[in-house]
Amino acid sequence: MARSSRYSCQEYPHPAGIADLIKLRSQSEADGFVTTEKDAINLSEFLAALVPLAVVPVKMELLDADNALDTMLRTIEERRRPA
């Protein structure tokens, strides 16, 4: 990889955003795109426009899984409570 750019699309991708990516690829003379499996799901209807595209897995290991689970469940419960 000679050059790289970081692009963030926090909302569901839309055609204008995909056009921006394709333009960025051309301007940077990139050979293609790299994305995570999670983002590939969000990009599903646009994947063909982004070829060549490498989709890479992201793995996570929780060092304190019990505490993490307790925190997630507590947060979900707090968000369910009426304001």
MARSEVEX-66747 format. One record per atom (N, C-alpha, C, O): residue number from 1; atom name; x, y, z. Coordinates in Angstrom, 2 decimals, decimal comma, always signed. Each point is the difference from the previous one (the first is absolute). Layout:
MARSEVEX-66747
NODE;NUM;CA;X;Y;Z
...
END
This chain:
MARSEVEX-66747
NODE;1;N;+0,85;-1,17;+0,00
NODE;1;CA;-0,85;+1,17;+0,00
NODE;1;C;+0,90;+1,23;+0,00
NODE;1;O;+0,73;+0,25;+0,96
NODE;2;N;-0,79;+0,49;-2,01
NODE;2;CA;+0,83;+1,19;-0,11
NODE;2;C;-0,60;+1,18;+0,74
NODE;2;O;+0,72;+0,77;+0,65
NODE;3;N;-2,03;-0,62;-0,72
NODE;3;CA;-0,67;+1,12;+0,66
NODE;3;C;-1,27;-0,53;+0,65
NODE;3;O;-0,55;-1,02;-0,42
NODE;4;N;+0,10;+1,72;+1,43
NODE;4;CA;-1,26;-0,38;+0,63
NODE;4;C;-0,74;+1,25;+0,43
NODE;4;O;+0,60;+1,04;+0,27
NODE;5;N;-1,90;-1,17;-0,21
NODE;5;CA;-0,85;+1,06;+0,50
NODE;5;C;-1,02;-0,62;+0,93
NODE;5;O;-0,39;-1,15;-0,16
NODE;6;N;-0,04;+1,92;+1,11
NODE;6;CA;-1,01;-0,47;+0,94
NODE;6;C;-1,29;+0,75;-0,30
NODE;6;O;-0,01;+1,22;-0,10
NODE;7;N;-1,05;-1,96;-0,03
NODE;7;CA;-1,30;+0,58;-0,30
NODE;7;C;-0,98;-0,54;+1,01
NODE;7;O;-0,04;-1,21;+0,22
NODE;8;N;-0,74;+2,06;+0,39
NODE;8;CA;-0,96;-0,43;+1,00
NODE;8;C;-1,40;+0,38;-0,43
NODE;8;O;-0,27;+1,15;-0,34
NODE;9;N;-0,61;-2,11;+0,36
NODE;9;CA;-1,40;+0,24;-0,32
NODE;9;C;-0,80;-0,50;+1,20
NODE;9;O;-0,30;-1,19;+0,10
NODE;10;N;-0,04;+2,09;+0,80
NODE;10;CA;-0,69;-0,39;+1,23
NODE;10;C;-1,46;-0,34;-0,23
NODE;10;O;-0,60;-0,74;+0,79
NODE;11;N;+0,02;+1,26;-1,84
NODE;11;CA;-1,38;-0,31;-0,31
NODE;11;C;-0,05;-1,05;-1,08
NODE;11;O;+1,02;-0,34;-0,61
NODE;12;N;-2,22;-0,17;+0,36
NODE;12;CA;-0,16;-1,00;-1,05
NODE;12;C;+0,53;+0,57;-1,31
NODE;12;O;-0,33;+1,14;-0,34
NODE;13;N;+1,12;-1,89;-0,40
NODE;13;CA;+0,59;+0,52;-1,23
NODE;13;C;-1,07;+0,39;-1,02
NODE;13;O;-1,07;-0,60;-0,06
NODE;14;N;+1,36;+1,59;-0,71
NODE;14;CA;-0,91;+0,48;-1,03
NODE;14;C;+0,79;+0,18;-1,29
NODE;14;O;+1,23;+0,06;+0,03
NODE;15;N;-1,92;+0,03;-1,17
NODE;15;CA;+0,72;+0,09;-1,29
NODE;15;C;+1,02;+1,13;-0,07
NODE;15;O;+1,06;-0,18;-0,60
NODE;16;N;-1,36;+1,33;+1,19
NODE;16;CA;+0,97;+1,11;-0,04
NODE;16;C;+1,27;-0,36;+0,76
NODE;16;O;+1,10;+0,35;-0,43
NODE;17;N;-1,24;-1,03;+1,54
NODE;17;CA;+1,18;-0,43;+0,77
NODE;17;C;+0,83;-1,01;-0,77
NODE;17;O;+1,23;+0,04;+0,05
NODE;18;N;-1,90;-0,94;-0,75
NODE;18;CA;+0,72;-0,98;-0,81
NODE;18;C;+0,72;+0,71;-1,15
NODE;18;O;+1,13;-0,34;-0,33
NODE;19;N;-1,79;+1,31;-0,27
NODE;19;CA;+0,65;+0,79;-1,07
NODE;19;C;+1,24;+0,71;+0,54
NODE;19;O;+1,02;+0,08;-0,69
NODE;20;N;-1,10;+0,43;+1,93
NODE;20;CA;+1,16;+0,64;+0,63
NODE;20;C;+1,15;-0,99;+0,14
NODE;20;O;+1,15;+0,34;-0,25
NODE;21;N;-1,48;-1,57;+0,66
NODE;21;CA;+1,04;-1,02;+0,16
NODE;21;C;+0,66;-0,32;-1,33
NODE;21;O;+1,23;-0,10;-0,08
NODE;22;N;-2,02;-0,04;-0,95
NODE;22;CA;+0,55;-0,31;-1,33
NODE;22;C;+0,88;+1,14;-0,49
NODE;22;O;+1,06;-0,23;-0,59
NODE;23;N;-1,48;+1,45;+0,84
NODE;23;CA;+0,80;+1,18;-0,38
NODE;23;C;+1,31;+0,01;+0,79
NODE;23;O;+1,06;+0,28;-0,56
NODE;24;N;-1,13;-0,57;+1,86
NODE;24;CA;+1,18;-0,04;+0,85
NODE;24;C;+0,97;-1,07;-0,49
NODE;24;O;+1,22;+0,21;+0,01
NODE;25;N;-1,75;-1,36;-0,42
NODE;25;CA;+0,86;-1,07;-0,52
NODE;25;C;+0,75;+0,48;-1,24
NODE;25;O;+1,20;-0,24;-0,14
NODE;26;N;-1,90;+0,92;-0,75
NODE;26;CA;+0,61;+0,50;-1,24
NODE;26;C;+1,06;+1,06;+0,30
NODE;26;O;+1,09;-0,03;-0,56
NODE;27;N;-1,42;+0,96;+1,44
NODE;27;CA;+0,93;+1,09;+0,33
NODE;27;C;+1,27;-0,51;+0,68
NODE;27;O;+1,09;+0,54;-0,20
NODE;28;N;-1,23;-1,57;+0,98
NODE;28;CA;+1,15;-0,52;+0,75
NODE;28;C;+0,74;-1,10;-0,75
NODE;28;O;+1,00;-0,54;+0,48
NODE;29;N;-1,52;+0,21;-1,67
NODE;29;CA;+0,58;-1,07;-0,81
NODE;29;C;+0,05;-1,32;+0,75
NODE;29;O;+0,93;-0,79;-0,17
NODE;30;N;-1,94;+0,54;+1,00
NODE;30;CA;-0,08;-1,24;+0,76
NODE;30;C;-0,43;-1,15;-0,90
NODE;30;O;-0,67;+0,20;-1,02
NODE;31;N;+1,08;-1,39;+1,40
NODE;31;CA;-0,38;-1,19;-0,76
NODE;31;C;-1,38;-0,52;+0,38
NODE;31;O;-0,61;-0,74;-0,77
NODE;32;N;+0,11;+1,11;+1,94
NODE;32;CA;-1,29;-0,51;+0,45
NODE;32;C;-0,31;+0,46;+1,40
NODE;32;O;+0,55;+0,99;+0,50
NODE;33;N;-1,45;-1,72;+0,13
NODE;33;CA;-0,48;+0,34;+1,34
NODE;33;C;+0,21;-1,14;+0,97
NODE;33;O;+0,11;-1,16;-0,39
NODE;34;N;-0,06;+1,51;+1,67
NODE;34;CA;+0,04;-0,96;+1,09
NODE;34;C;-1,07;+0,41;+0,99
NODE;34;O;-0,11;+1,18;+0,35
NODE;35;N;-0,67;-2,14;+0,12
NODE;35;CA;-1,03;+0,29;+1,00
NODE;35;C;-0,14;-1,19;+0,93
NODE;35;O;+0,51;-1,08;-0,28
NODE;36;N;-1,20;+1,29;+1,39
NODE;36;CA;-0,25;-1,08;+0,95
NODE;36;C;-1,23;-0,79;-0,41
NODE;36;O;-0,81;+0,47;-0,80
NODE;37;N;+0,67;-1,66;+1,35
NODE;37;CA;-1,20;-0,81;-0,27
NODE;37;C;-1,26;+0,75;+0,41
NODE;37;O;-1,00;-0,03;-0,71
NODE;38;N;+1,05;+0,70;+1,84
NODE;38;CA;-1,16;+0,75;+0,49
NODE;38;C;-0,40;+1,08;-1,00
NODE;38;O;-1,18;+0,13;-0,33
NODE;39;N;+2,14;+0,63;-0,15
NODE;39;CA;-0,32;+1,07;-0,93
NODE;39;C;-0,38;-0,55;-1,38
NODE;39;O;-0,76;+0,64;-0,73
NODE;40;N;+1,26;-1,80;+0,38
NODE;40;CA;-0,39;-0,61;-1,27
NODE;40;C;-1,50;-0,32;+0,00
NODE;40;O;-0,67;+0,12;-1,02
NODE;41;N;+0,15;-0,52;+2,17
NODE;41;CA;-1,45;-0,24;+0,12
NODE;41;C;-0,75;+1,30;-0,25
NODE;41;O;-1,00;+0,01;-0,73
NODE;42;N;+1,46;+1,09;+1,32
NODE;42;CA;-0,66;+1,29;-0,20
NODE;42;C;+0,12;+0,50;-1,44
NODE;42;O;-0,87;+0,73;-0,48
NODE;43;N;+1,92;-1,14;-0,19
NODE;43;CA;+0,24;+0,43;-1,38
NODE;43;C;-0,59;-0,95;-1,04
NODE;43;O;+0,20;+0,18;-1,20
NODE;44;N;-0,93;-1,18;+1,64
NODE;44;CA;-0,40;-1,13;-0,85
NODE;44;C;-0,47;+0,39;-1,39
NODE;44;O;+0,46;-0,59;-0,98
NODE;45;N;-1,35;+1,54;+0,86
NODE;45;CA;-0,52;+0,33;-1,33
NODE;45;C;+1,01;+0,78;-0,86
NODE;45;O;-0,22;+0,17;-1,20
NODE;46;N;+1,31;+0,28;+1,82
NODE;46;CA;+0,99;+0,80;-0,72
NODE;46;C;+1,31;-0,76;-0,24
NODE;46;O;+0,92;+0,54;-0,61
NODE;47;N;-0,83;-1,76;+1,08
NODE;47;CA;+1,27;-0,74;-0,07
NODE;47;C;+0,53;-0,12;-1,43
NODE;47;O;+1,20;+0,14;-0,22
NODE;48;N;-2,07;-0,39;-0,73
NODE;48;CA;+0,45;-0,18;-1,39
NODE;48;C;+0,68;+1,26;-0,52
NODE;48;O;+0,90;-0,09;-0,84
NODE;49;N;-1,32;+1,26;+1,31
NODE;49;CA;+0,60;+1,26;-0,47
NODE;49;C;+1,38;+0,23;+0,60
NODE;49;O;+0,76;+0,84;-0,48
NODE;50;N;-0,43;-1,59;+1,52
NODE;50;CA;+1,26;+0,22;+0,72
NODE;50;C;+1,07;-1,04;-0,32
NODE;50;O;+1,04;-0,04;+0,67
NODE;51;N;-1,26;-0,77;-1,66
NODE;51;CA;+0,96;-1,03;-0,39
NODE;51;C;+1,20;+0,67;-0,66
NODE;51;O;-0,18;+0,93;-0,77
NODE;52;N;+1,40;-1,38;+1,05
NODE;52;CA;+0,36;-1,08;+0,91
NODE;52;C;-0,12;+0,43;+1,47
NODE;52;O;+0,34;+1,12;+0,38
NODE;53;N;-0,83;-2,06;+0,40
NODE;53;CA;-0,29;+0,27;+1,41
NODE;53;C;+0,47;-1,17;+0,84
NODE;53;O;-0,38;-1,15;-0,26
NODE;54;N;+1,19;+1,42;+1,26
NODE;54;CA;+0,41;-1,02;+0,96
NODE;54;C;-0,84;+0,18;+1,26
NODE;54;O;-0,07;+1,09;+0,57
NODE;55;N;-0,56;-2,18;-0,14
NODE;55;CA;-0,82;+0,03;+1,22
NODE;55;C;+0,75;-0,80;+1,06
NODE;55;O;+0,26;-1,19;-0,18
NODE;56;N;+0,08;+1,85;+1,28
NODE;56;CA;+0,81;-0,64;+1,03
NODE;56;C;-0,82;-0,20;+1,28
NODE;56;O;-0,82;+0,85;+0,35
NODE;57;N;+1,07;-1,95;+0,34
NODE;57;CA;-0,69;-0,22;+1,28
NODE;57;C;+0,65;+0,82;+1,11
NODE;57;O;+1,19;+0,30;-0,04
NODE;58;N;-1,98;+0,05;+1,01
NODE;58;CA;+0,51;+0,66;+1,20
NODE;58;C;-0,37;-0,89;+1,17
NODE;58;O;-1,16;-0,34;+0,20
NODE;59;N;+2,16;-0,02;+0,56
NODE;59;CA;-0,23;-0,86;+1,16
NODE;59;C;+0,29;+0,78;+1,27
NODE;59;O;+0,91;+0,83;+0,05
NODE;60;N;-1,70;-1,11;+0,97
NODE;60;CA;+0,15;+0,70;+1,26
NODE;60;C;+0,03;-1,03;+1,13
NODE;60;O;-0,77;-0,96;+0,00
NODE;61;N;+1,65;+1,18;+0,93
NODE;61;CA;+0,07;-0,86;+1,17
NODE;61;C;-0,23;+0,87;+1,23
NODE;61;O;+0,70;+0,98;+0,21
NODE;62;N;-1,69;-1,35;+0,59
NODE;62;CA;-0,27;+0,74;+1,22
NODE;62;C;+0,85;-0,58;+1,13
NODE;62;O;-0,09;-1,19;+0,31
NODE;63;N;+0,90;+2,03;+0,29
NODE;63;CA;+0,86;-0,47;+1,08
NODE;63;C;-0,78;-0,25;+1,28
NODE;63;O;+0,37;-0,85;+0,80
NODE;64;N;-1,46;+1,60;-0,60
NODE;64;CA;-0,86;-0,18;+1,17
NODE;64;C;-1,44;-0,15;-0,50
NODE;64;O;-0,82;+0,91;+0,14
NODE;65;N;+0,54;-2,07;-0,74
NODE;65;CA;-1,28;-0,22;-0,67
NODE;65;C;-1,19;+0,15;+0,95
NODE;65;O;-1,03;+0,55;-0,40
NODE;66;N;+1,14;-1,03;+1,60
NODE;66;CA;-1,12;+0,10;+0,95
NODE;66;C;-0,35;+1,46;+0,28
NODE;66;O;-1,18;+0,37;+0,00
NODE;67;N;+2,18;+0,44;+0,25
NODE;67;CA;-0,23;+1,42;+0,26
NODE;67;C;-0,57;+0,69;-1,24
NODE;67;O;-0,90;+0,83;+0,12
NODE;68;N;+1,41;-1,16;-1,28
NODE;68;CA;-0,50;+0,59;-1,24
NODE;68;C;-1,46;-0,35;-0,22
NODE;68;O;-0,80;+0,86;-0,37
NODE;69;N;+0,44;-2,11;+0,60
NODE;69;CA;-1,38;-0,43;-0,16
NODE;69;C;-0,91;+0,72;+1,00
NODE;69;O;-1,08;+0,47;-0,36
NODE;70;N;+1,51;-0,39;+1,61
NODE;70;CA;-0,79;+0,72;+1,01
NODE;70;C;-0,21;+1,46;-0,40
NODE;70;O;-1,11;+0,53;+0,14
NODE;71;N;+2,15;+0,11;-0,64
NODE;71;CA;-0,11;+1,40;-0,43
NODE;71;C;-0,96;+0,14;-1,16
NODE;71;O;-0,83;+0,92;-0,01
NODE;72;N;+0,91;-1,80;-0,98
NODE;72;CA;-0,90;+0,06;-1,15
NODE;72;C;-1,45;-0,20;+0,43
NODE;72;O;-0,89;+0,73;-0,44
NODE;73;N;+0,64;-1,73;+1,28
NODE;73;CA;-1,37;-0,27;+0,45
NODE;73;C;-0,55;+1,16;+0,83
NODE;73;O;-1,17;+0,35;-0,12
NODE;74;N;+2,01;+0,24;+0,96
NODE;74;CA;-0,43;+1,14;+0,82
NODE;74;C;-0,34;+1,20;-0,90
NODE;74;O;-0,99;+0,69;+0,22
NODE;75;N;+1,82;-0,47;-1,23
NODE;75;CA;-0,26;+1,11;-0,93
NODE;75;C;-1,30;-0,21;-0,76
NODE;75;O;-0,78;+0,94;-0,17
NODE;76;N;+0,54;-2,15;-0,29
NODE;76;CA;-1,25;-0,31;-0,70
NODE;76;C;-1,19;+0,25;+0,92
NODE;76;O;-0,99;+0,62;-0,40
NODE;77;N;+1,09;-1,08;+1,61
NODE;77;CA;-1,09;+0,21;+0,97
NODE;77;C;-0,24;+1,46;+0,26
NODE;77;O;-1,15;+0,43;+0,06
NODE;78;N;+2,21;+0,35;+0,11
NODE;78;CA;-0,15;+1,44;+0,24
NODE;78;C;-0,66;+0,70;-1,18
NODE;78;O;-0,79;+0,92;+0,19
NODE;79;N;+1,10;-1,33;-1,39
NODE;79;CA;-0,56;+0,63;-1,19
NODE;79;C;-1,47;-0,37;-0,20
NODE;79;O;-0,75;+0,72;-0,67
NODE;80;N;+0,35;-1,83;+1,23
NODE;80;CA;-1,41;-0,43;-0,12
NODE;80;C;-0,92;+0,74;+0,96
NODE;80;O;-1,20;+0,08;-0,22
NODE;81;N;+1,78;+0,47;+1,28
NODE;81;CA;-0,82;+0,71;+1,00
NODE;81;C;-0,55;+1,28;-0,59
NODE;81;O;+0,71;+0,73;-0,70
NODE;82;N;-1,98;-0,44;+0,99
NODE;82;CA;-0,57;+1,27;-0,47
NODE;82;C;+0,73;+1,19;+0,62
NODE;82;O;+0,44;-0,05;+1,15
NODE;83;N;-0,32;+1,10;-1,91
NODE;83;CA;+0,72;+1,20;+0,48
NODE;83;C;-0,80;+0,76;+1,01
NODE;83;O;+0,46;+1,03;+0,50
END
